[in-house]
């Protein structure tokens, strides 16, 4: 969920509130807290490529929101 807020370019205050809530209720907010201790660039790219295949929900994102962001 946190990644979705970042992708949607939500205000940092809102992202911080969600992170705070997740911490408060014991939800993981880092890869380490998910049990992932080491991640390579190649691992991240594999996940990104898998998330972008036809039919995945990432295609529902309105990318017009990201114009001008680098």
C-alpha positions in Angstrom: 0.0 0.0 0.0 2.8 2.4 0.8 4.3 1.9 -2.6 1.0 2.8 -4.2 0.9 6.1 -2.3 4.3 6.9 -3.6 3.4 6.0 -7.2 0.3 8.2 -6.9 2.5 11.1 -5.8 0.5 11.5 -2.6 1.7 14.2 -0.1 4.5 13.1 2.3 2.2 13.9 5.2 -0.3 11.3 4.0 2.4 8.7 3.4 3.8 9.4 6.8 0.4 8.9 8.4 -0.1 5.5 6.7 3.4 4.4 7.7 2.7 5.5 11.3 -0.6 3.5 11.3 1.1 0.4 9.9 3.8 0.6 12.6 1.1 1.1 15.3 -0.8 -2.0 14.2 2.3 -4.1 13.7 2.3 -4.3 9.9 5.7 -4.4 8.2 6.9 -1.3 6.4 10.3 -2.5 5.2 11.5 -5.4 3.1 13.6 -6.5 6.2 10.4 -6.7 8.2 9.0 -9.0 5.5 12.0 -11.3 6.0 13.8 -10.1 3.0 17.4 -9.3 4.1 19.2 -8.9 0.9 17.8 -7.6 -2.4 19.8 -7.1 -5.6 19.0 -4.7 -8.4 18.4 -7.8 -10.5 15.8 -9.1 -8.0 14.0 -5.8 -8.0 13.9 -5.7 -11.8 12.5 -9.3 -11.9 9.7 -8.2 -9.6 9.1 -5.0 -11.6 8.9 -7.0 -14.8 6.5 -9.5 -13.4 4.3 -6.8 -12.0 4.1 -5.2 -15.5 2.9 -8.2 -17.5 -0.4 -7.9 -19.4 -3.4 -8.2 -17.0 -1.7 -7.0 -13.8 -3.3 -4.2 -11.9 -0.4 -1.8 -12.4 -2.0 -1.0 -15.7 -4.9 0.6 -13.8 -2.6 3.4 -12.6 -3.3 6.8 -14.2 0.2 7.8 -15.4 -1.0 11.2 -16.3 -0.5 12.0 -12.6 3.2 11.5 -13.1 3.9 14.0 -15.9 6.8 16.2 -15.0 8.0 14.0 -12.2 11.6 12.7 -12.4 
